[in-house]
Amino acid sequence: MKRVALLGMPNTGKSTLFNRLTGAHSKVGNWPGLTVELLSAKLLVGDQMVQLVDLPGIYDMHGFSDDEKVVTTFLETQTTDLLVVLLNTSQLDRQLNFVHQVVQQNIPVLLVMNMVDEAQKLGIHVDAKGLVEQLGVPVCLLSAKYGQGMEQLLPAMRKVLSATSPRPSFTVDANQVEKAFGQCISVPSQASHALTESLDRILLHPWFGLPIFFAVMLLVFQGVFAIGKPLQDATAWVLTEGRTVLLEPLMATWPTVLQGLLLDGLYNGLSTVASFVPLIVLFFVFMGIVEDTGYLSRAAYLMDALMSRFGLDGRSFVMLLMGFGCNVPALMGTRVIRSKGLRYLTMLVIPFSLCSARMQVFVFFIAALFTASQAPWVLLSLYLMSLLMAMLTSVLFKNRYVNNDAFILEMPPYRFPTLRQIVLRGWQEVHHYLHRASRFIVIGVLLVWVLTNFPVGVHAGSIDSWAGQMGQFMAPVLSPLGISAELTIALIFGFVAKEIVIGSLAVIYAQEGQMLVDTITHHLNWIQAYSFMLFVLIYTPCVSTIATIRNETKSLWFTTLSVGWPLCVAWCVSFIFYETAMYFV
Amino acid sequence: MQIIPISIFDGMPKTSQLNTDATALRTLEGLPVGESARILALNVEGDLSKRFSALGLRPGNWVRVLRSANLGGPMHLRIGTTELILRRHEARSVSLAP
């Protein structure tokens, strides 16, 4: 099968084009010799199936950053039949050198000038025919976002791929590239995005910029809840009904152990987790919108002065924000940071970001123990706590992991995400999330059921069960935090993935839905619950996070530090909170 | 006694604070908001200068300061149709034509 690689500078719309070409059918895979995973998909070009690979965005073919090494290693070790090179049509002037470097590779090239919609608005005119003649490579003008000009892309790819003779040896030097672009592209002298300029005057205002930013983030979290909570309740109701109406009569004649395993173990656990999917979809959709509009780069600008005092920079802050979705992609996103010190420091603080999996736990406990009017504030306090812990860690470790990287970041114009983009993105994130989490959750909830129901004859989840014994063993350490044996078991499983915490409580108490909420309300007071939430917030997010840190740093010492340090902090914070609160209340 | 703040970076006086005629030492850091100037040279190491020039920061190009953040935060720049943010520390290593 022939292989087509997608290449371009960051922010040229590579993933948008990849999604446009492949729909939602892509997979993440390993490549020999590469330390990172790349996205690839099968694509029908004319009458042949080709493999399309999305390479990391890079600025220079001869650079030494991790991403640049990935690209050069890939091109050296994998036969590539076509390089589709993406350019931002409205910023061609600074991409000439890159184009020159790419056409010098001994691989057929197709130049794709993306974002023609923006270029047209700026009054930029491109003579594609002239470029083809002067450079000797095919050129497509299109907008991957709106689909304009997309119809030329596949035929152009087919033409290059089916060419029987090798590419005519056409050597162009840097001057020729510059001359060709100079002759075929006209840019008006005063080209700027009027809307972006006026929006930036408000959103990047020296005094109002930051308050507006925090208001926007608050709005996002509020929005997720306002829309998500009813959806979640509806899903939970459907799943509970499914059990009583369908599954229980169906399994009535089955052996009790099997019923218990499937209904109390698997079904209760999974359905409790599944009811959170609407919240997670919404969160990713909202964060996706914020990211696609270009507002996150503005956040980096606004926060950089503050972050530099903590030894971090604006990009670290953006990664922390991304971590609110899921820590794993945020950790991988730190690759854009070239300074090892800053990258390690950022990776040390990201696991404090309150990810969507932890949010599930908090939503559940907050709904059980706080009133509806208190709920958003309790959640906000946890978000602030999450940032506070990140900053505290950063201050303490900034002299060990010193930042010596330059801070330079592109500021894209504001863009309106299309509905297609939003839906596709929500779908992909959820798909990856479920893919990542489902195995852990199934194994986790089954394990919890076994541990709470054995040895044979014990009352499920009682002190005599294996889980109960584990909880008792840990009691001297966790009871000063107000964390009971049942919650201790949930914490132990939560080490694997936070998605299991609520699921395991459902198994431990052999209840789901509203019944489980009532039981929790009955067993805990708000101080114990908040102490538990603080512990869940701060200690290790999940095994995937640890694995990612290990993978990205290849350092056992750093991985140990990033597990051990939060564990100590979690214990201290919960201890201080619980003992203080109990003293006053 | 009046103390006159003078900061010295790499042995070079900052033009915004020292009123000398050494205009060749003008750096991007001292370029006021709203003004434009032509880039003369980049005093950064190889790999970083590749990244700078891929984003348009290269000798010969005109750069304009759109705004700069409070509390010593980064500068918001425009070069041609590209907009960037750059920390003042890095802006100091971009020297401008007089």
Boltz contact constraints between the chains, C-beta under 6 A:
constraints:
  - contact:
      token1: [A, 59]
      token2: [B, 51]
      max_distance: 6.0
  - contact:
      token1: [A, 59]
      token2: [B, 54]
      max_distance: 6.0
  - contact:
      token1: [A, 60]
      token2: [B, 50]
      max_distance: 6.0
  - contact:
      token1: [A, 60]
      token2: [B, 54]
      max_distance: 6.0
  - contact:
      token1: [A, 63]
      token2: [B, 47]
      max_distance: 6.0
  - contact:
      token1: [A, 63]
      token2: [B, 50]
      max_distance: 6.0
  - contact:
      token1: [A, 64]
      token2: [B, 47]
      max_distance: 6.0
  - contact:
      token1: [A, 90]
      token2: [B, 81]
      max_distance: 6.0
  - contact:
      token1: [A, 91]
      token2: [B, 81]
      max_distance: 6.0
  - contact:
      token1: [A, 91]
      token2: [B, 82]
      max_distance: 6.0
  - contact:
      token1: [A, 93]
      token2: [B, 80]
      max_distance: 6.0
  - contact:
      token1: [A, 94]
      token2: [B, 56]
      max_distance: 6.0
  - contact:
      token1: [A, 94]
      token2: [B, 82]
      max_distance: 6.0
  - contact:
      token1: [A, 191]
      token2: [B, 81]
      max_distance: 6.0
  - contact:
      token1: [A, 206]
      token2: [B, 70]
      max_distance: 6.0
  - contact:
      token1: [A, 301]
      token2: [B, 74]
      max_distance: 6.0
  - contact:
      token1: [A, 301]
      token2: [B, 85]
      max_distance: 6.0
  - contact:
      token1: [A, 304]
      token2: [B, 73]
      max_distance: 6.0
  - contact:
      token1: [A, 304]
      token2: [B, 74]
      max_distance: 6.0
  - contact:
      token1: [A, 305]
      token2: [B, 69]
      max_distance: 6.0
  - contact:
      token1: [A, 305]
      token2: [B, 71]
      max_distance: 6.0
  - contact:
      token1: [A, 305]
      token2: [B, 72]
      max_distance: 6.0
  - contact:
      token1: [A, 305]
      token2: [B, 73]
      max_distance: 6.0
  - contact:
      token1: [A, 406]
      token2: [B, 48]
      max_distance: 6.0
  - contact:
      token1: [A, 406]
      token2: [B, 90]
      max_distance: 6.0
  - contact:
      token1: [A, 407]
      token2: [B, 87]
      max_distance: 6.0
  - contact:
      token1: [A, 408]
      token2: [B, 86]
      max_distance: 6.0
  - contact:
      token1: [A, 409]
      token2: [B, 85]
      max_distance: 6.0
  - contact:
      token1: [A, 410]
      token2: [B, 84]
      max_distance: 6.0
  - contact:
      token1: [A, 411]
      token2: [B, 83]
      max_distance: 6.0
  - contact:
      token1: [A, 411]
      token2: [B, 85]
      max_distance: 6.0
